[in-house]
Amino acid sequence: MFTPSAAEIERARSLVERFERAGSGVTRDVSGRMIDEAVVRGARRVLAAVPGRG
């Protein structure tokens, strides 16, 4: 099973938090890259792969 690294988990959490705070369909990450629903779905899959989360 895929277990994400600490850096991947932190990035995923950051992406989801930024997206939720934005309150709209698109925002940007700390590097200026676009975050949309597809990116957030991927980030949520990473977080779902963290042992102990469900």
C-alpha positions in Angstrom: 0.0 0.0 0.0 1.1 3.5 -0.7 2.2 5.4 2.4 2.9 9.1 1.7 6.0 10.8 3.1 5.7 13.5 5.7 6.4 16.2 3.0 3.6 14.8 0.8 1.2 14.8 3.8 2.0 18.4 4.7 1.7 19.6 1.1 -1.7 17.8 0.8 -2.9 19.3 4.0 -1.8 22.8 2.9 -3.6 22.4 -0.5 -6.8 21.3 1.0 -6.8 24.0 3.7 -6.0 26.8 1.1 -8.8 25.5 -1.2 -11.3 25.4 1.6 -10.4 28.8 2.9 -10.7 30.3 -0.7 -14.4 29.4 -0.7 -14.4 29.3 -4.5 -13.6 26.8 -7.3 -10.0 27.8 -7.8 -7.1 29.3 -5.8 -3.3 29.1 -5.8 -0.7 27.3 -3.7 2.3 28.9 -2.1 4.2 28.7 -5.4 1.5 30.4 -7.3 0.3 27.2 -9.1 -3.4 26.7 -9.6 -5.4 24.6 -7.1 -8.7 23.3 -8.5 -11.0 20.5 -7.5 -9.0 17.9 -9.4 -5.8 18.9 -7.5 -7.7 18.8 -4.2 -9.1 15.3 -4.9 -5.6 14.1 -5.3 -4.5 15.7 -2.1 -7.4 14.1 -0.3 -6.4 10.7 -1.7 -2.9 11.3 -0.2 -4.4 12.1 3.2 -6.7 9.1 3.0 -3.6 6.9 2.6 -2.2 8.1 5.9 -2.4 5.2 8.4 -4.9 5.9 11.2 -7.0 8.2 9.1 -10.1 7.1 7.5 
